[in-house]
């Protein structure tokens, strides 16, 4: 067995150039090769030719760029691995793109952010859509009617889209009187359908006393996203039938026309002397844009008013009958010259109310007016017999005026003090 020849200097493997940053630790004895994960083949320096019959020369592990410990991070050798300072492992393969796991992680993070944003948008939009679909509108209408049923006028006003300029009758006292007469109850609100709108129509059913009511309320969403009720109050146009009268509504005086009230029951009355509002003086204001009918109401004179009416007419008739002048008033004026040429002597006339006229005057009844209640009319009284000194064709004497004027319909103006009587 021959000795293994010593390698010549030219045969020694040439180490790769070392980096100048740090000195290399003292070389250690080569260790047997450890099991390493498969790696891509790395090029090695060219090997010198070996003599025939000699086993191939195994150079030490190829030198690599020195590896450095991270600052502050101790390096430890795992069991079975070279200790610190041993020749470093072969260089890592070149860095490739992000692995599939990293990509999945990034995509998962992006998707999570998107999901959070979508949830925020959904939670912001869904309540608005819910309100637009009518949930908020129905709640507003129900809240409004509930406040009315509780006689809470102040709270009820907060539900209105527009508060009326005249709120003299939109008070707790007026509402309380309404609920005492005919309580608002059995409230049922139907949630409207549809979405994406700022206007909703809400069907509400309730009772005012024994009167069932169905109203289609309009609701509007304001700039703050809150739903308000439109048509929540009712305007009652009193018209001419109450002209000149001091009107009270559930005991509260109101000088406005039309009057504005909440849905409810309202009794109209007057504080004007000699007058009363008769018939069915309590009206039901249903709500919405529907105005209650006033056909059941009528203005009439009280007993004192009727007596004052007859007294005024009687006084006027007596004064006219007592007149001796051609111009007597009360519609009893006669011309100086009659149609046949007879001339009457002014200051000599005598007027006498017929028996039929006297009976009518004694029982004179006022006629209710639908336009001007303070101007109260009476029925026609009747004929008046008139005589006077007269002259015709040079002859003189006492003449009876045939087909002379009669007492017509008196009209008493109650707006004047004292009362004034006029005749048609």
Helices and strands as residue ranges (DSSP letters): G 9-11, H 100-132, H 135-149, H 153-158, H 172-181, E 184-190, E 199-208, E 211-221, E 227-230, E 233-236, G 239-242, E 247-249, E 252-254, E 259-262, E 264-270, E 275-279, E 282-285, E 297-301, H 303-322, E 343-344, E 350-353, H 355-362, E 366-367, E 375-392, E 395-401, E 406-413, E 420-423
